[in-house]
């Protein structure tokens, strides 16, 4: 199976606030949950974004179904997730997942947090993932690209189309690098 980005998340836009806030995680819980996640089926690398508005599991996987099931299992066991709650979670894969992260960090997806706050949050998420040994080069590179796009957006207006194009180009480059790495 080919490697892929997968996001499993919940936000105030996808769920009632009473549901979405149940899955907000402080830094200690994120670090602990990341350690648990990378031991579960289908997850090679994981990053966990958790703000007042959303909780997003950003995953690097070779089996998106197994990775999604691993997140479901963790949330059920640790946070009392019900099947009704699960219907509020969204799942994004490959280019749309990258586009979502780039839009989020650039300030397009958050109504409560500025782009600078989202940059700080994704930097924290990467730091916690590295401390939990759940992030390696792929996640670090993706975070750097998201911050680069946020900086572009802060310097001059950037459109959704430009972010979509950035996600497509980044994903294509990443897949070429992964194929070359696997062929070695």
DORO-396402 format. One record per residue: residue in one letter; z, x, y of N, C-alpha, C, O in turn. Coordinates in nm, 2 decimals, padded with zeros to 4 digits. Each point is the difference from the previous one (the first is absolute). Layout:
<pts>
- A, Z, X, Y, Z, X, Y, Z, X, Y, Z, X, Y .
...
</pts>
This chain:
<pts>
- X, 00.00, 00.08, -00.12, 00.00, -00.08, 00.12, 00.00, 00.09, 00.12, 00.06, 00.11, 00.01 .
- X, -00.13, -00.16, 00.10, 00.00, 00.07, 00.12, 00.13, -00.01, 00.08, 00.06, -00.11, 00.00 .
- X, -00.03, 00.21, 00.08, 00.12, -00.01, 00.08, -00.03, -00.10, 00.12, -00.11, -00.02, 00.04 .
- X, 00.22, -00.05, 00.01, -00.02, -00.10, 00.10, 00.12, -00.01, 00.08, 00.11, 00.02, -00.04 .
- X, -00.12, -00.07, 00.17, 00.11, -00.04, 00.08, 00.02, -00.14, -00.03, -00.09, -00.08, -00.01 .
- X, 00.22, 00.04, 00.01, 00.04, -00.14, -00.02, 00.12, -00.02, 00.10, 00.09, 00.08, 00.00 .
- X, -00.10, -00.19, 00.07, 00.12, -00.05, 00.08, 00.04, -00.13, -00.06, -00.08, -00.09, -00.01 .
- X, 00.21, 00.08, -00.01, 00.07, -00.12, -00.03, 00.10, -00.02, 00.11, 00.09, 00.08, 00.01 .
- X, -00.10, -00.19, 00.06, 00.09, -00.02, 00.11, 00.03, -00.14, 00.04, -00.06, -00.10, -00.06 .
- X, 00.16, 00.08, 00.14, 00.04, -00.13, 00.05, 00.03, 00.02, 00.15, 00.06, 00.10, 00.04 .
- X, -00.09, -00.20, 00.04, 00.02, 00.01, 00.14, 00.04, -00.14, 00.06, -00.01, -00.10, -00.07 .
- X, 00.05, 00.10, 00.19, 00.03, -00.13, 00.07, -00.12, -00.09, 00.01, 00.01, -00.12, 00.02 .
- X, -00.13, 00.19, -00.03, -00.12, -00.08, 00.01, -00.04, -00.06, -00.14, -00.07, -00.11, 00.00 .
- X, 00.12, 00.17, -00.11, -00.04, -00.05, -00.13, 00.11, -00.09, -00.06, -00.02, -00.06, -00.11 .
- X, 00.14, 00.06, 00.16, 00.12, -00.07, -00.06, 00.09, -00.05, 00.11, 00.00, 00.06, 00.11 .
- X, 00.08, -00.16, -00.14, 00.10, -00.04, 00.09, 00.10, 00.11, 00.03, 00.02, 00.09, -00.09 .
- X, 00.03, -00.08, 00.20, 00.09, 00.11, 00.04, 00.12, 00.02, -00.10, 00.04, 00.11, -00.03 .
- X, 00.01, -00.22, -00.02, 00.11, 00.00, -00.09, -00.03, 00.07, -00.13, 00.08, 00.06, -00.06 .
- X, -00.21, -00.07, 00.02, -00.05, 00.07, -00.12, -00.03, 00.14, 00.03, 00.04, 00.09, -00.07 .
- X, -00.12, -00.06, 00.17, -00.04, 00.14, 00.03, 00.12, 00.09, 00.03, -00.01, 00.11, -00.04 .
- X, 00.11, -00.16, 00.11, 00.11, 00.09, 00.04, 00.09, 00.04, -00.13, 00.07, 00.10, 00.01 .
- X, -00.08, -00.18, -00.11, 00.07, 00.04, -00.12, -00.05, 00.13, -00.06, 00.08, 00.06, -00.08 .
- X, -00.20, -00.02, 00.11, -00.06, 00.11, -00.06, 00.00, 00.12, 00.09, -00.06, 00.11, -00.03 .
- X, 00.13, -00.12, 00.15, 00.01, 00.11, 00.09, 00.10, 00.11, -00.06, 00.10, -00.04, -00.06 .
- X, -00.14, 00.16, 00.07, 00.08, 00.11, -00.07, 00.04, 00.11, 00.10, -00.09, 00.04, 00.08 .
- X, 00.21, 00.00, -00.08, 00.05, 00.11, 00.08, -00.05, 00.13, -00.07, -00.05, 00.00, -00.11 .
- X, 00.07, 00.11, 00.18, -00.05, 00.13, -00.05, 00.06, 00.03, -00.14, -00.08, 00.05, -00.08 .
- X, 00.21, -00.07, 00.06, 00.05, 00.04, -00.13, -00.06, -00.09, -00.11, -00.03, 00.06, -00.11 .
- X, 00.01, -00.19, 00.13, -00.06, -00.08, -00.10, -00.15, 00.04, -00.02, -00.05, 00.00, -00.12 .
- X, -00.02, 00.04, 00.22, -00.14, 00.04, -00.01, 00.00, 00.12, -00.09, -00.08, 00.01, -00.09 .
- X, 00.16, 00.09, 00.12, 00.00, 00.13, -00.07, 00.03, -00.03, -00.15, -00.07, 00.05, -00.09 .
- X, 00.17, -00.13, 00.06, 00.04, -00.04, -00.14, -00.12, -00.07, -00.07, -00.03, 00.03, -00.11 .
- X, -00.02, -00.13, 00.18, -00.11, -00.08, -00.06, -00.13, 00.08, -00.02, -00.07, -00.02, -00.10 .
- X, 00.04, 00.11, 00.19, -00.11, 00.09, -00.03, 00.02, 00.09, -00.12, -00.10, 00.02, -00.08 .
- X, 00.22, 00.03, 00.06, 00.03, 00.08, -00.12, -00.03, -00.09, -00.13, -00.05, 00.05, -00.10 .
- X, 00.10, -00.17, 00.11, -00.02, -00.09, -00.11, -00.15, -00.03, -00.02, -00.05, -00.01, -00.12 .
- X, -00.02, -00.02, 00.23, -00.14, -00.04, -00.01, -00.09, 00.11, -00.07, -00.08, -00.03, -00.08 .
- X, 00.10, 00.15, 00.12, -00.09, 00.11, -00.06, 00.02, 00.02, -00.14, -00.07, 00.08, -00.07 .
- X, 00.18, -00.13, 00.01, 00.03, 00.01, -00.14, -00.07, -00.12, -00.08, 00.00, 00.00, -00.12 .
- X, -00.05, -00.10, 00.20, -00.05, -00.12, -00.06, -00.15, 00.01, -00.03, -00.07, 00.09, 00.05 .
- X, 00.02, -00.17, -00.14, -00.14, 00.00, -00.04, -00.09, -00.02, 00.12, 00.01, -00.09, 00.08 .
- X, -00.12, 00.18, -00.08, -00.11, -00.02, 00.09, 00.02, 00.06, 00.14, -00.10, 00.00, 00.07 .
- X, 00.21, 00.06, -00.04, 00.03, 00.05, 00.13, 00.00, 00.15, 00.00, 00.09, 00.06, -00.07 .
- X, -00.18, 00.00, 00.14, 00.00, 00.15, 00.01, 00.07, 00.05, 00.13, 00.07, 00.09, -00.01 .
- X, -00.10, -00.16, 00.12, 00.07, 00.03, 00.12, 00.04, -00.13, 00.07, -00.07, -00.10, -00.02 .
- X, 00.17, 00.10, 00.10, 00.05, -00.12, 00.07, 00.06, 00.03, 00.13, 00.07, 00.10, 00.02 .
- X, -00.10, -00.19, 00.08, 00.06, 00.00, 00.13, 00.05, -00.14, 00.03, -00.06, -00.09, -00.04 .
- X, 00.17, 00.08, 00.11, 00.06, -00.13, 00.02, 00.03, -00.02, 00.15, 00.08, 00.07, 00.06 .
- X, -00.16, -00.16, 00.00, 00.02, -00.03, 00.15, 00.08, -00.13, 00.00, -00.03, -00.10, -00.06 .
- X, 00.14, 00.11, 00.14, 00.09, -00.12, 00.01, 00.05, -00.01, 00.14, 00.08, 00.08, 00.05 .
- X, -00.13, -00.18, 00.02, 00.04, -00.02, 00.14, 00.06, -00.14, 00.01, 00.01, -00.08, -00.10 .
- X, 00.03, 00.04, 00.22, 00.05, -00.14, 00.02, -00.11, -00.10, -00.03, 00.03, -00.12, -00.02 .
- X, -00.16, 00.16, 00.03, -00.11, -00.09, -00.02, -00.06, -00.01, -00.14, -00.06, -00.10, -00.04 .
- X, 00.08, 00.21, -00.04, -00.08, 00.01, -00.12, 00.07, 00.10, -00.10, 00.07, 00.09, 00.04 .
- X, -00.11, -00.10, -00.16, 00.03, 00.10, -00.10, -00.13, 00.02, -00.08, -00.06, -00.09, -00.06 .
- X, 00.01, 00.22, 00.06, -00.12, 00.03, -00.07, 00.02, 00.12, -00.09, 00.05, 00.10, 00.03 .
- X, -00.09, -00.12, -00.16, -00.01, 00.10, -00.10, -00.14, 00.06, 00.00, -00.09, -00.07, -00.03 .
- X, 00.08, 00.19, 00.07, -00.13, 00.07, 00.01, -00.01, 00.09, -00.12, 00.08, 00.09, -00.02 .
- X, -00.17, -00.12, -00.07, 00.00, 00.06, -00.13, -00.14, 00.08, -00.03, -00.10, -00.05, 00.05 .
- X, 00.11, 00.16, -00.12, -00.11, 00.07, -00.05, 00.00, -00.01, -00.15, 00.10, 00.04, -00.06 .
- X, -00.20, -00.10, 00.00, 00.01, -00.04, -00.14, -00.14, 00.02, -00.07, -00.10, 00.00, 00.07 .
- X, 00.11, 00.00, -00.20, -00.12, 00.00, -00.08, -00.01, -00.14, -00.07, -00.10, -00.03, -00.07 .
- X, 00.20, -00.05, 00.09, 00.00, -00.13, -00.07, 00.07, -00.10, 00.10, 00.13, -00.02, 00.00 .
- X, -00.21, -00.05, 00.08, 00.06, -00.09, 00.10, 00.08, -00.11, -00.05, 00.10, -00.04, 00.05 .
- X, -00.15, -00.01, -00.17, 00.08, -00.12, -00.06, 00.14, 00.05, -00.05, 00.09, -00.07, 00.03 .
- X, -00.09, 00.18, -00.09, 00.13, 00.06, -00.05, 00.09, 00.03, 00.12, 00.12, -00.03, 00.00 .
- X, -00.18, 00.09, 00.11, 00.08, 00.04, 00.12, 00.06, -00.13, 00.06, 00.11, 00.00, 00.04 .
- X, -00.20, -00.10, -00.02, 00.05, -00.13, 00.06, 00.11, -00.06, -00.09, 00.10, -00.05, 00.05 .
- X, -00.11, 00.06, -00.18, 00.10, -00.05, -00.09, 00.13, 00.08, 00.01, 00.11, -00.06, -00.01 .
- X, -00.12, 00.19, 00.04, 00.12, 00.08, 00.01, 00.07, -00.04, 00.13, 00.13, 00.00, 00.00 .
- X, -00.20, -00.03, 00.11, 00.06, -00.04, 00.12, 00.07, -00.14, -00.02, 00.11, -00.02, 00.04 .
- X, -00.18, -00.07, -00.11, 00.05, -00.13, -00.03, 00.13, 00.02, -00.08, 00.10, -00.07, 00.03 .
- X, -00.10, 00.16, -00.13, 00.12, 00.02, -00.08, 00.12, 00.06, 00.08, 00.11, -00.05, -00.02 .
- X, -00.14, 00.14, 00.10, 00.11, 00.06, 00.09, 00.06, -00.11, 00.09, 00.12, -00.01, 00.01 .
- X, -00.21, -00.06, 00.06, 00.05, -00.11, 00.09, 00.08, -00.11, -00.07, 00.09, -00.05, 00.05 .
- X, -00.14, 00.02, -00.17, 00.07, -00.10, -00.08, 00.14, 00.05, -00.04, 00.10, -00.07, 00.02 .
- X, -00.09, 00.19, -00.07, 00.13, 00.05, -00.05, 00.09, 00.04, 00.12, 00.12, -00.03, -00.01 .
- X, -00.17, 00.09, 00.11, 00.09, 00.05, 00.11, 00.02, -00.10, 00.11, 00.10, 00.01, 00.07 .
- X, -00.19, -00.10, -00.04, 00.00, -00.09, 00.11, 00.00, -00.15, -00.03, -00.01, -00.08, 00.09 .
- X, 00.01, 00.05, -00.22, 00.00, -00.14, -00.04, -00.13, -00.08, 00.04, 00.01, -00.12, 00.02 .
- X, -00.12, 00.19, -00.03, -00.13, -00.06, 00.03, -00.02, -00.11, -00.10, 00.02, 00.01, -00.12 .
- X, -00.07, -00.12, 00.17, -00.04, -00.12, -00.08, -00.15, -00.01, 00.00, -00.07, 00.06, 00.09 .
- X, 00.01, -00.13, -00.18, -00.14, -00.02, 00.00, -00.05, -00.07, 00.12, -00.11, 00.03, 00.05 .
- X, 00.19, -00.12, 00.01, -00.03, -00.06, 00.13, -00.01, 00.10, 00.11, -00.08, -00.01, 00.09 .
- X, 00.18, 00.11, -00.09, -00.01, 00.10, 00.10, -00.12, 00.09, -00.01, -00.06, 00.03, 00.10 .
- X, 00.02, 00.00, -00.23, -00.12, 00.08, -00.03, -00.12, -00.05, 00.06, -00.09, 00.07, 00.04 .
- X, 00.08, -00.20, -00.03, -00.12, -00.07, 00.06, -00.02, 00.04, 00.15, -00.11, -00.01, 00.05 .
- X, 00.21, 00.06, 00.01, 00.00, 00.04, 00.14, -00.05, 00.14, 00.02, -00.03, 00.04, 00.12 .
- X, 00.03, 00.04, -00.22, -00.04, 00.14, 00.01, -00.15, 00.01, 00.00, -00.07, -00.08, -00.07 .
- X, 00.02, 00.17, 00.14, -00.14, 00.03, 00.01, -00.03, 00.13, -00.08, 00.09, 00.09, -00.01 .
- X, -00.21, -00.08, -00.04, -00.04, 00.12, -00.07, -00.14, 00.05, 00.06, -00.09, -00.09, 00.02 .
- X, 00.08, 00.21, 00.02, -00.12, 00.06, 00.05, -00.03, 00.12, -00.07, 00.09, 00.08, -00.05 .
- X, -00.22, -00.05, 00.02, -00.04, 00.11, -00.08, -00.12, 00.08, 00.07, -00.08, -00.06, 00.06 .
- X, 00.08, 00.19, -00.08, -00.10, 00.09, 00.04, -00.02, -00.01, 00.15, 00.09, 00.01, 00.08 .
- X, -00.22, -00.02, -00.03, -00.03, 00.00, 00.14, 00.08, -00.10, 00.08, 00.06, 00.03, 00.10 .
- X, -00.05, -00.16, -00.15, 00.09, -00.09, 00.08, 00.14, 00.04, 00.01, 00.07, -00.03, 00.10 .
- X, -00.02, 00.10, -00.20, 00.14, 00.05, 00.01, 00.01, 00.11, 00.10, 00.10, 00.00, 00.08 .
- X, -00.19, 00.09, -00.08, 00.00, 00.11, 00.11, -00.02, -00.06, 00.14, 00.06, 00.04, 00.09 .
- X, -00.15, -00.14, -00.08, -00.03, -00.06, 00.13, 00.13, -00.07, 00.05, 00.03, 00.02, 00.11 .
- X, 00.04, -00.08, -00.20, 00.13, -00.07, 00.04, 00.10, 00.10, 00.05, 00.06, -00.02, 00.10 .
- X, -00.04, 00.14, -00.17, 00.09, 00.10, 00.04, -00.04, 00.06, 00.14, 00.08, 00.01, 00.09 .
- X, -00.21, 00.02, -00.08, -00.05, 00.05, 00.13, 00.02, -00.10, 00.11, 00.04, 00.04, 00.11 .
- X, -00.07, -00.17, -00.13, 00.03, -00.10, 00.10, 00.15, -00.02, 00.03, 00.03, -00.01, 00.12 .
- X, 00.05, 00.02, -00.22, 00.14, -00.01, 00.02, 00.06, 00.11, 00.09, 00.07, -00.03, 00.09 .
- X, -00.11, 00.15, -00.13, 00.05, 00.12, 00.08, -00.06, 00.00, 00.14, 00.07, 00.05, 00.09 .
- X, -00.19, -00.10, -00.07, -00.06, 00.00, 00.13, 00.05, -00.12, 00.08, -00.03, -00.01, 00.12 .
- X, 00.12, -00.07, -00.17, 00.06, -00.11, 00.07, -00.08, -00.13, 00.00, 00.04, -00.09, 00.07 .
- X, -00.14, 00.07, -00.16, -00.07, -00.12, -00.01, 00.07, -00.11, -00.08, -00.03, -00.12, 00.01 .
- X, 00.11, 00.16, -00.10, 00.06, -00.09, -00.10, 00.15, -00.04, 00.03, 00.05, -00.08, -00.07 .
- X, 00.00, 00.13, 00.18, 00.14, -00.02, 00.03, 00.02, -00.07, 00.13, -00.06, 00.04, 00.10 .
- X, 00.13, -00.15, -00.10, 00.02, -00.07, 00.13, 00.14, 00.04, 00.06, 00.02, -00.02, 00.12 .
- X, 00.06, 00.08, -00.20, 00.14, 00.04, 00.05, 00.01, 00.15, 00.03, 00.08, 00.04, 00.08 .
- X, -00.16, 00.04, -00.15, 00.01, 00.15, 00.02, -00.12, 00.06, 00.06, -00.11, -00.04, -00.03 .
- X, 00.13, 00.14, 00.12, -00.11, 00.06, 00.06, -00.06, 00.10, -00.10, 00.05, 00.03, -00.10 .
- X, -00.17, 00.03, 00.14, -00.06, 00.10, -00.08, 00.09, 00.12, -00.01, 00.01, 00.06, -00.11 .
- X, 00.06, -00.02, 00.21, 00.09, 00.11, 00.00, 00.11, -00.02, -00.10, 00.04, 00.09, -00.08 .
- X, 00.01, -00.21, 00.07, 00.11, -00.04, -00.09, -00.06, 00.00, -00.15, 00.07, 00.04, -00.09 .
- X, -00.19, -00.08, 00.08, -00.06, 00.00, -00.14, -00.03, 00.14, -00.04, 00.01, 00.03, -00.12 .
- X, -00.05, 00.06, 00.21, -00.02, 00.14, -00.04, 00.13, 00.06, -00.04, 00.00, 00.06, -00.11 .
- X, 00.11, -00.09, 00.18, 00.13, 00.05, -00.04, 00.04, -00.06, -00.14, 00.05, 00.07, -00.08 .
- X, -00.08, -00.19, 00.06, 00.03, -00.07, -00.13, -00.08, 00.07, -00.11, 00.06, 00.02, -00.11 .
- X, -00.19, 00.00, 00.12, -00.07, 00.06, -00.11, 00.04, 00.14, -00.02, -00.01, 00.05, -00.11 .
- X, 00.05, 00.02, 00.21, 00.05, 00.14, -00.01, 00.13, 00.00, -00.08, 00.02, 00.08, -00.09 .
- X, 00.06, -00.18, 00.12, 00.13, -00.02, -00.08, -00.03, -00.03, -00.14, 00.06, 00.05, -00.09 .
- X, -00.15, -00.14, 00.07, -00.04, -00.04, -00.14, -00.05, 00.12, -00.08, 00.04, 00.01, -00.11 .
- X, -00.12, 00.07, 00.17, -00.05, 00.12, -00.07, 00.12, 00.10, -00.03, 00.00, 00.05, -00.11 .
- X, 00.08, -00.03, 00.21, 00.12, 00.09, -00.02, 00.09, -00.05, -00.12, 00.03, 00.07, -00.09 .
- X, 00.00, -00.20, 00.09, 00.08, -00.06, -00.11, -00.07, 00.01, -00.13, 00.06, 00.03, -00.10 .
- X, -00.20, -00.05, 00.10, -00.07, 00.01, -00.13, 00.00, 00.15, -00.05, 00.01, 00.02, -00.12 .
- X, -00.02, 00.07, 00.21, 00.00, 00.14, -00.04, 00.14, 00.03, -00.05, 00.02, 00.08, -00.10 .
- X, 00.09, -00.13, 00.16, 00.14, 00.03, -00.05, 00.01, -00.07, -00.14, 00.08, 00.06, -00.08 .
- X, -00.14, -00.17, 00.06, 00.01, -00.07, -00.13, -00.10, 00.06, -00.10, -00.01, -00.05, -00.12 .
- X, -00.07, 00.15, 00.16, -00.10, 00.06, -00.09, -00.10, -00.10, -00.04, -00.05, 00.00, -00.12 .
- X, 00.01, -00.10, 00.21, -00.10, -00.10, -00.04, -00.13, 00.02, 00.08, -00.09, -00.08, -00.02 .
- X, 00.09, 00.18, 00.10, -00.13, 00.02, 00.08, -00.04, 00.14, -00.01, 00.08, 00.09, 00.01 .
- X, -00.21, -00.07, -00.02, -00.06, 00.13, -00.01, -00.12, 00.00, 00.11, 00.00, -00.07, 00.09 .
- X, -00.09, 00.16, -00.12, -00.11, 00.02, 00.10, -00.07, -00.12, 00.04, -00.03, -00.02, 00.12 .
- X, -00.01, -00.07, -00.21, -00.08, -00.12, 00.04, 00.07, -00.08, 00.10, -00.06, -00.04, 00.10 .
- X, 00.19, 00.01, -00.12, 00.08, -00.08, 00.10, 00.01, 00.07, 00.13, -00.01, -00.06, 00.11 .
- X, 00.04, 00.19, -00.12, 00.01, 00.08, 00.13, -00.12, 00.00, 00.08, 00.00, -00.02, 00.12 .
- X, -00.11, 00.04, -00.19, -00.13, 00.00, 00.07, -00.04, -00.14, 00.06, -00.05, -00.01, 00.11 .
- X, 00.08, -00.10, -00.18, -00.02, -00.13, 00.05, 00.08, -00.03, 00.12, -00.04, -00.06, 00.10 .
- X, 00.17, 00.10, -00.10, 00.09, -00.02, 00.11, -00.05, 00.08, 00.12, -00.01, -00.05, 00.12 .
- X, -00.04, 00.17, -00.14, -00.05, 00.08, 00.11, -00.12, -00.07, 00.06, -00.02, 00.00, 00.13 .
- X, -00.07, -00.05, -00.21, -00.12, -00.08, 00.05, 00.04, -00.12, 00.08, -00.06, -00.03, 00.10 .
- X, 00.16, -00.04, -00.15, 00.05, -00.12, 00.07, 00.05, 00.03, 00.14, -00.02, -00.07, 00.10 .
- X, 00.10, 00.18, -00.10, 00.05, 00.05, 00.13, -00.11, 00.04, 00.10, 00.01, -00.02, 00.12 .
- X, -00.11, 00.09, -00.18, -00.11, 00.04, 00.08, -00.07, -00.12, 00.06, -00.04, 00.00, 00.12 .
- X, 00.02, -00.10, -00.19, -00.06, -00.12, 00.05, 00.08, -00.07, 00.10, -00.05, -00.05, 00.10 .
- X, 00.18, 00.05, -00.12, 00.10, -00.06, 00.10, -00.01, 00.08, 00.13, 00.00, -00.06, 00.11 .
- X, -00.02, 00.19, -00.12, -00.01, 00.08, 00.12, -00.13, -00.03, 00.08, 00.00, -00.01, 00.12 .
- X, -00.11, -00.01, -00.20, -00.12, -00.04, 00.06, 00.01, -00.13, 00.08, -00.05, -00.02, 00.11 .
- X, 00.12, -00.08, -00.18, 00.02, -00.13, 00.06, 00.08, 00.01, 00.12, -00.02, -00.08, 00.09 .
- X, 00.12, 00.17, -00.08, 00.09, 00.01, 00.11, -00.08, 00.06, 00.12, 00.03, -00.03, 00.12 .
- X, -00.12, 00.12, -00.15, -00.08, 00.07, 00.10, -00.11, -00.08, 00.06, -00.02, 00.01, 00.12 .
- X, -00.04, -00.10, -00.19, -00.11, -00.08, 00.04, -00.01, -00.12, -00.09, 00.04, 00.00, -00.12 .
- X, -00.08, -00.11, 00.18, -00.01, -00.12, -00.09, -00.09, 00.02, -00.12, -00.10, 00.07, 00.00 .
- X, 00.15, -00.12, -00.12, -00.07, 00.02, -00.12, -00.02, -00.14, -00.06, 00.09, -00.09, 00.01 .
- X, -00.20, 00.06, -00.07, -00.03, -00.13, -00.05, 00.03, -00.01, -00.15, 00.02, 00.10, -00.07 .
- X, -00.01, -00.22, 00.02, 00.03, -00.03, -00.14, -00.12, 00.06, -00.08, 00.02, 00.05, -00.11 .
- X, -00.14, -00.06, 00.16, -00.12, 00.06, -00.07, 00.02, 00.15, -00.02, -00.04, 00.05, -00.10 .
- X, 00.08, 00.01, 00.21, 00.02, 00.15, -00.01, 00.11, 00.03, -00.11, -00.02, 00.10, -00.07 .
- X, 00.12, -00.17, 00.07, 00.11, 00.02, -00.11, -00.06, -00.02, -00.14, 00.03, 00.07, -00.09 .
- X, -00.11, -00.18, 00.08, -00.07, -00.03, -00.13, -00.09, 00.12, -00.04, 00.01, 00.04, -00.11 .
- X, -00.08, 00.01, 00.21, -00.09, 00.12, -00.03, 00.08, 00.12, -00.04, -00.04, 00.07, -00.09 .
- X, 00.15, -00.05, 00.16, 00.09, 00.12, -00.03, 00.05, -00.02, -00.15, 00.01, 00.10, -00.07 .
- X, 00.03, -00.22, 00.04, 00.06, -00.02, -00.14, -00.11, 00.02, -00.10, 00.02, 00.07, -00.11 .
- X, -00.14, -00.12, 00.13, -00.11, 00.02, -00.09, -00.03, 00.15, -00.02, -00.02, 00.05, -00.11 .
- X, 00.00, 00.02, 00.22, -00.03, 00.15, 00.00, 00.11, 00.07, -00.07, -00.02, 00.09, -00.09 .
- X, 00.15, -00.12, 00.12, 00.11, 00.07, -00.06, 00.00, -00.03, -00.15, 00.02, 00.10, -00.08 .
- X, -00.03, -00.22, 00.04, 00.00, -00.04, -00.15, -00.11, 00.08, -00.07, 00.02, 00.05, -00.11 .
- X, -00.14, -00.05, 00.17, -00.12, 00.07, -00.07, 00.04, 00.15, -00.02, -00.03, 00.05, -00.10 .
- X, 00.08, 00.01, 00.21, 00.04, 00.14, -00.01, 00.10, 00.02, -00.11, 00.00, 00.10, -00.08 .
- X, 00.10, -00.18, 00.08, 00.11, 00.01, -00.10, -00.05, -00.01, -00.14, 00.04, 00.07, -00.09 .
- X, -00.13, -00.17, 00.07, -00.06, -00.02, -00.14, -00.08, 00.13, -00.04, 00.01, 00.04, -00.12 .
- X, -00.09, 00.01, 00.21, -00.07, 00.12, -00.03, 00.09, 00.12, -00.04, -00.02, 00.07, -00.10 .
- X, 00.13, -00.06, 00.18, 00.10, 00.11, -00.03, 00.07, -00.03, -00.13, 00.02, 00.10, -00.08 .
- X, 00.01, -00.22, 00.05, 00.07, -00.03, -00.13, -00.10, 00.03, -00.12, 00.05, 00.05, -00.10 .
- X, -00.17, -00.09, 00.11, -00.10, 00.03, -00.11, -00.01, 00.15, -00.02, -00.01, 00.05, -00.11 .
- X, 00.00, 00.02, 00.22, -00.02, 00.15, 00.00, 00.13, 00.06, -00.07, -00.01, 00.09, -00.08 .
- X, 00.13, -00.14, 00.12, 00.12, 00.05, -00.05, 00.01, -00.03, -00.15, 00.05, 00.08, -00.08 .
- X, -00.09, -00.20, 00.04, 00.01, -00.04, -00.14, -00.10, 00.08, -00.09, 00.03, 00.03, -00.11 .
- X, -00.14, 00.01, 00.17, -00.10, 00.07, -00.07, 00.04, 00.15, -00.03, -00.06, 00.06, -00.09 .
- X, 00.15, -00.01, 00.16, 00.04, 00.14, -00.01, 00.07, 00.02, -00.14, 00.04, 00.12, -00.02 .
</pts>
